Amino acid sequence: MAVAHGSRDPRAAAAVEELLDLVRGRAARHGLAGLPVSTAYLGHGPPSPGQVLAALPGGPVVVLPLLLTGAYHSKTDLPAMLRAASARSGGRLEIRYGDPLGPHPLLVTALERRLAEAGVPPADPGTSVVLAASGSSDPQACAAVARLAARWRVQRGWQDVVPAYASAAAPPPGGAVSALLAAGARRVVVASYLLAPGRFAEQVRDEAIAAGAAAVSAPLGAAPELADIVLARYAAARAGQAAAAARIA
């Protein structure tokens, strides 16, 4: 079962379902042909994780948070839901819990895929990148985005890569773009570190363009790299290797 954040914007659920269709299509490449994949949402629409789990016949189930960083939802909110569902099942369900999508090396490839689609040449040493995430009040989540930005700059050769956050943390995307331009950056583009379209994606785009960004990439959505990450997280959780929690008991 893959669990997404959920959104009032119907495009978000459509993007999640498109990603999971890609997961099903690529499962055989990972030795997982015929893997059953169900979807749940933490809010803004059914089904909830509890509803999906209640409908399962029993046995082992792997739950994966479709979240790009580890924060409140992946550390606290969702595990509490799973513990409650496990208790209600009376031992009928064995729930294993996987890690969030990020951090993972394939995310850089997915981000560059979306930038290329927006007309940004790969690893241009004259281009600075703003890595725009949704943001979190959890400092560890924001630090993870900052580490990804730093590794991306070193690995790929961009002039600079800096983090920004649409909410709950600073700097905002527009502020990050303005700061880079003020410091002399020749060209600034924004990589949307977001799973799906919605309010944050629109906010990132509007702020960045108003501040002078040359391009803003689309959310990651159904990137093949994300599908491969989902399948890798599933395999690790099934094997009991997930860092977040190997078992919900």
N, C-alpha and C positions, 0 to 999 in steps of 0.2 A: 504494500500500500504506500503510495506516494502522497505526502501531505504538503499542500501549498498554502500560502498565507491567505489567499482569497481577496477578492476585490469587488466593489460595486460595478466596476467597468467590465462588461461582458467580454471585451477583448482579452482580458487577463486569463479567464478560464479557458478561452479558445486557444491561447498560446500554451497553456499548461497541457491541454489535451493533445495539441499538435506535438509537443515534446514527448509525451508518453506514447503516442503512436510511433514516433521514431525509436523510442526505447524498445517497443515490441518488435519493430522491424529489424533492429540491430542485435537483438538478444542472441540469435544463433551464432553470431561472430564471437560471443563470449561463452559459448558452450551452454547457453540457456534457452534453446529453442522452445517455443511454446510457453514462455514465462507468463503467468497471469499477472496483470497489472491493474490495480484499482486506484481511484483518485479520491482524496478527501480534502476538505478545506477547513482552516482554522476559524474562518469567519466569513461573513458577507454572502453566505449561500451554502446549500447542502451539496453533498452529504458531509457530515462531520466525521472525524475519525471514529467516534463511538458508534455512529450509525453503520459505518462500513464494517467495523469489527464485529458488531452484533449480528450482522448478516452472514458472517463466515461460518462454515460448518465446524471449524475447530482445527487443532493441530498447530504447527509452527507458522508464523507470519512475520515477515520483515517489514518494518515501518521506516520509511526514509523521508526526512524533512527536505522539501525542495526549497531550501533557503541558502543564500550565498555566503552567509556568515553565521557563526555560532553566537546567538544572543538569547534574549529572554524566551522567545518562542521555542527554540531548539533545546535550551537548557532547562527550562522550568515548565512552561505552559504545556507543551506537547507531552513531555514525560508524565506530568500529572494526569493528563487525559488517558494516557496508556495504562497507567497504574490502576485507574478507576475501571477501565474497560477490562483489564485482566482480572480484577477482583470480582466484577459482575459475571465474568464467564465461569467462575468457580473452578478454574484450572483447565477449562476447555481449550483456551488459547495459550500458546507459548509465543510470546512477543519478543522479537529481537529488534533493536533500535539502531539504525545506522547514523553515520555522520552527515552533517550538512554538505552541500555541494562544494563549498569552499572552506579552506583553501585547497587548490589542486592545480598541478602544472598545466593541465589542459585548458584552464580558464583563460590563460594568456592567449592561447591560440584562438579560442572562441572570440575574445575581445578584438583581436586583430582581424578576424574574419568580418565582424560587423563594421569595423572601421574601414576596411577595404570596400565593403558594399556602399559605404558613405562617400567613397571617392578619395580615401586617405591612403597614400602609398605606404607600404610596410616599412617600419623602422626607419623613418626619415630623420636623419640627424639634425635637420633644421626645424623639426616639429616638436612642440611640447604637448603633452597629453594630460588632461584632467580625468582622473578615474572617479566617476561620480556614482556613489553608492546611495542607498536609501537613508542610511544613518541609523544610529542606535544610541540609547543612553548607556549602554554597556561599553565601557572603555576598551575592553578586550576585543570586542567586535570592530570598533573603529581602528584599533591598532592593527588588526589583521588586514584591513583594507590598506592601511598605510604601508605595511610590510609588502603586500602584493605590488603596490605602486613602485616601491623601491627596487624590488627584484625585477620587475618588468623593465624599468629603465636600464638596469645593468645588463640584463640578458639580451635585450633587443636593440639597444643603441639609439633610442629616442633622445632628443635634447634634454628632456626632463619628463618625469611622470609624477604628478602630485595627486593626493586624494582630496575628495570633496564629498559633502553629504547633503542630501536633500532635506534632512530633518535631524533634530536632536543633537547635532554636533557641528563643529565649524572646521574648515570654511565651507560656505555654500558654493554650489557650482559656479554661479556668476562671479562670486568673489575670487575664486581660484583662477578663473580665466582672466579677470582684470589684473590680478597680481602678477601673473606670468607675462602679460602684455606690458605692464608697467616696468617689469624687470628687463625688458628687451627681447622677449621671445618673438621670433619672426612670424610664426604661425602656431595657433593653439587650437587643438581639437578636443572633443569630449567623448570619452568612451563610457557608455551607459552600463554600469555594473548593476543591472537590474534584470530580473527574470522575464518580466512581462510588461506590456503596455498598461498605462493607467495614470493616476494623478502624479506620481513621482516622476514618471518618464516625461510627461508633458512639462512639469515644473523644471526639470533638468534642461530640457530643450529650450524652453522659453528664456530661462535665466542665462543660459550659455550664449545663445544667439544675441540676446540684448547686450551682453558684455563684450561681444566681438569674436566669439568662437567661429572658426572657419567651417567646422562641420561637427555634427553630433550623431553618434551611431545609434542604431536601434537597440532595444533591449535584446538580451541574449536569446531568449525564446527557444525555438527548436533547432539550436545549433547541434550538429552531430557530436561535437566535443562534450556538450552537456549530457547527451544521451549516453555516451560512453562513461561519463563520471557516475551517472545514476546506476548503471550496470556494475561498475566497479564497487560502488558503495554497497549495493545489494550483495555481491559476492563476499565482501569483507564482513558484513553483518551476519550473513548466513553462517560464515565460518567462525563467528564469535570474536572477530578482530576489531570491531568498531570501537573507536576511542571514546565516543560519547557515552554509550552504555550498551554492553553486550546483550543484556537481557532485562526486560521489564518484568519484575516479579511482584 
